[in-house]
Amino acid sequence: MKKLTTQVAIIGAGPSGLLLGQLLARQGIENIIIERVSSEYVLGRIRAGILEQGFVELVRRAGVNKRMDREGEVHDGFLIWANDKLTRIDLKNLTGGKSVLCYGQTEITRDLMEARSESGLLTCYESSELELHDITASKPYLSFEHAGEKYELLCDYIAGCDGFHGVSRTSIPENLRKEHERVYPFGWLGLLADTPPVNEELIYCKTQRGFALASRRSATRSRYYIQCSLEDRVEQWSDTAFWEELKQRLPPDAADKLVTGPSIEKSIAPLRSFVCEPMQYGNLFLVGDAAHIVPPTGAKGLNLAASDVATLSTIFERVYNEGDKQCTGQYSAIALRRVWHGERFSWWMSNMLHRFDTAVDNALAPQTFERFMHSELDFYLNSDAGKRVMAQQYVGLPYESLRVSS
Ligand SMILES: Cc1cc2nc3c(=O)[nH]c(=O)nc-3n(C[C@H](O)[C@H](O)[C@H](O)COP(=O)(O)OP(=O)(O)OC[C@H]3O[C@@H](n4cnc5c(N)ncnc54)[C@H](O)[C@@H]3O)c2cc1C
């Protein structure tokens, strides 16, 4: 058995774990990351692409912003195609100058991985059998296997950044956690291609055939999604079938401009809203997807992970630089307030923009629900106040500060 010691043990080298590790390292706080899969596998996951300003500032604070600032695209607005009408949500004008940055999760992760390896910080990729011990004691520890050896990692705090399927959340006793969940009756089939995107800004499409999103990663790389059945398998969707279906869901001008090509990646993601409360137990803190999932419609998943990281890194800075251990008790309440806003927004956008064929709610037939949502979308898109509400949430609500401990 090999023994390791650190101040903060981080489980998971996704964007949450890597960003937290980097911010802590900048403050001289020791940390070790334990990851289940290889770094190549982590980079192979194609996920988010829209970053709120708060996230961008955090990446700058972490000092890994060079490529993001050079290659990221500032988006001052996005479009909604619904009922044969294209409406622009002018983020900049509606929010007093705010915008979002289009820069892929893969790229952020790659930048964070490079910064971590340059600084010589330890990350144990391809570790297995990870378990959390003595979470409520003053010195908790992790046990795991890595490169054929058994390890124990003793620490002050554990950051559970291990995503929805990780072990951190389920290490909180069942009677002490409450889980809220809604699984949507459809999924998103996503396709990534090295083709010029149809538009400079994202287009969200609500159509009779179902939802579609025309997104992008750069001037030469497109990311498109179409709503699909939960029964669909990705093998059933040839690239040609995907492009044909997408074309029918885009506004005519965009459909005319669509450039097709071979997919680099194609996958189906189920849509889910999920929150675990509290996000803290003893010296364990849940961060990002380990504690909450949103449907990707509002582009909030990665951004909520970032606001958790912002809160937790500030807490650890206060603990180690000012000796204020009491402030750790503030984490769950602060993180959850913002999480619930993101959850509500993502649920609302999903309800308004998708086609519902099956039961959505015990009280409403799908067709009735759709009529309500049609009217809701119509109201918001035809009102300046409505568009402002949408824009404010899309660019992201401000991060909450810690209170001074009494
Ligand atoms: C298909 C898909 C599409 C998405 N699209 C968008 C989008 O368009 N916009 C948006 O904002 N968000 C999107 N999201 C959400 C966004 O990608 C996540 O919110 C983000 O990845 C959260 O980062 P994380 O680090 O918290 O979790 P993850 O990225 O899930 O990272 C968790 C890490 O922990 C590791 N791990 C798990 N278990 C263990 C263990 N036992 N031991 C050690 N390590 C472990 C995993 O291997 C993984 O590397 C999408 C998510 C998915 C799944």
PDBQT file of the ligand as one rigid body, heavy atoms in Angstrom, charges set to zero:
ROOT
HETATM    1  C1  LIG A 501     -23.499  14.429 -24.317  1.00  0.00    +0.000 C 
HETATM    2  C2  LIG A 501     -23.421  15.701 -23.501  1.00  0.00    +0.000 A 
HETATM    3  C3  LIG A 501     -23.586  16.950 -24.140  1.00  0.00    +0.000 A 
HETATM    4  C4  LIG A 501     -23.502  18.132 -23.394  1.00  0.00    +0.000 A 
HETATM    5  N1  LIG A 501     -23.660  19.352 -24.017  1.00  0.00    +0.000 NA
HETATM    6  C5  LIG A 501     -23.581  20.496 -23.279  1.00  0.00    +0.000 A 
HETATM    7  C6  LIG A 501     -23.741  21.779 -23.850  1.00  0.00    +0.000 A 
HETATM    8  O1  LIG A 501     -23.956  21.904 -25.054  1.00  0.00    +0.000 OA
HETATM    9  N2  LIG A 501     -23.642  22.891 -23.041  1.00  0.00    +0.000 N 
HETATM   10  C7  LIG A 501     -23.356  22.788 -21.688  1.00  0.00    +0.000 A 
HETATM   11  O2  LIG A 501     -23.221  23.803 -20.973  1.00  0.00    +0.000 OA
HETATM   12  N3  LIG A 501     -23.213  21.589 -21.134  1.00  0.00    +0.000 NA
HETATM   13  C8  LIG A 501     -23.309  20.461 -21.884  1.00  0.00    +0.000 A 
HETATM   14  N4  LIG A 501     -23.155  19.260 -21.296  1.00  0.00    +0.000 N 
HETATM   15  C9  LIG A 501     -22.857  19.259 -19.894  1.00  0.00    +0.000 C 
HETATM   16  C10 LIG A 501     -21.379  19.491 -19.636  1.00  0.00    +0.000 C 
HETATM   17  O3  LIG A 501     -20.614  18.782 -20.548  1.00  0.00    +0.000 OA
HETATM   18  C11 LIG A 501     -21.107  19.047 -18.211  1.00  0.00    +0.000 C 
HETATM   19  O4  LIG A 501     -21.874  19.874 -17.356  1.00  0.00    +0.000 OA
HETATM   20  C12 LIG A 501     -19.640  19.101 -17.831  1.00  0.00    +0.000 C 
HETATM   21  O5  LIG A 501     -18.909  18.073 -18.470  1.00  0.00    +0.000 OA
HETATM   22  C13 LIG A 501     -19.492  18.939 -16.315  1.00  0.00    +0.000 C 
HETATM   23  O6  LIG A 501     -18.141  18.791 -15.995  1.00  0.00    +0.000 OA
HETATM   24  P1  LIG A 501     -17.708  17.924 -14.736  1.00  0.00    +0.000 P 
HETATM   25  O7  LIG A 501     -16.231  18.055 -14.685  1.00  0.00    +0.000 OA
HETATM   26  O8  LIG A 501     -18.505  18.336 -13.567  1.00  0.00    +0.000 OA
HETATM   27  O9  LIG A 501     -18.152  16.437 -15.067  1.00  0.00    +0.000 OA
HETATM   28  P2  LIG A 501     -17.587  15.438 -16.181  1.00  0.00    +0.000 P 
HETATM   29  O10 LIG A 501     -17.223  16.182 -17.412  1.00  0.00    +0.000 OA
HETATM   30  O11 LIG A 501     -18.592  14.353 -16.289  1.00  0.00    +0.000 OA
HETATM   31  O12 LIG A 501     -16.246  14.878 -15.558  1.00  0.00    +0.000 OA
HETATM   32  C14 LIG A 501     -16.259  13.951 -14.489  1.00  0.00    +0.000 C 
HETATM   33  C15 LIG A 501     -14.977  13.145 -14.527  1.00  0.00    +0.000 C 
HETATM   34  O13 LIG A 501     -14.947  12.274 -13.410  1.00  0.00    +0.000 OA
HETATM   35  C16 LIG A 501     -14.459  11.023 -13.823  1.00  0.00    +0.000 C 
HETATM   36  N5  LIG A 501     -14.915   9.960 -12.900  1.00  0.00    +0.000 N 
HETATM   37  C17 LIG A 501     -16.146   9.404 -12.821  1.00  0.00    +0.000 A 
HETATM   38  N6  LIG A 501     -16.180   8.460 -11.876  1.00  0.00    +0.000 NA
HETATM   39  C18 LIG A 501     -14.947   8.403 -11.348  1.00  0.00    +0.000 A 
HETATM   40  C19 LIG A 501     -14.352   7.600 -10.336  1.00  0.00    +0.000 A 
HETATM   41  N7  LIG A 501     -15.044   6.657  -9.696  1.00  0.00    +0.000 N 
HETATM   42  N8  LIG A 501     -13.038   7.798 -10.039  1.00  0.00    +0.000 NA
HETATM   43  C20 LIG A 501     -12.326   8.750 -10.683  1.00  0.00    +0.000 A 
HETATM   44  N9  LIG A 501     -12.848   9.544 -11.655  1.00  0.00    +0.000 NA
HETATM   45  C21 LIG A 501     -14.129   9.369 -11.986  1.00  0.00    +0.000 A 
HETATM   46  C22 LIG A 501     -15.003  10.849 -15.235  1.00  0.00    +0.000 C 
HETATM   47  O14 LIG A 501     -14.252   9.917 -15.977  1.00  0.00    +0.000 OA
HETATM   48  C23 LIG A 501     -14.882  12.275 -15.770  1.00  0.00    +0.000 C 
HETATM   49  O15 LIG A 501     -13.664  12.504 -16.430  1.00  0.00    +0.000 OA
HETATM   50  C24 LIG A 501     -23.259  18.059 -22.011  1.00  0.00    +0.000 A 
HETATM   51  C25 LIG A 501     -23.106  16.811 -21.378  1.00  0.00    +0.000 A 
HETATM   52  C26 LIG A 501     -23.202  15.633 -22.099  1.00  0.00    +0.000 A 
HETATM   53  C27 LIG A 501     -23.063  14.282 -21.389  1.00  0.00    +0.000 C 
ENDROOT
TORSDOF 0
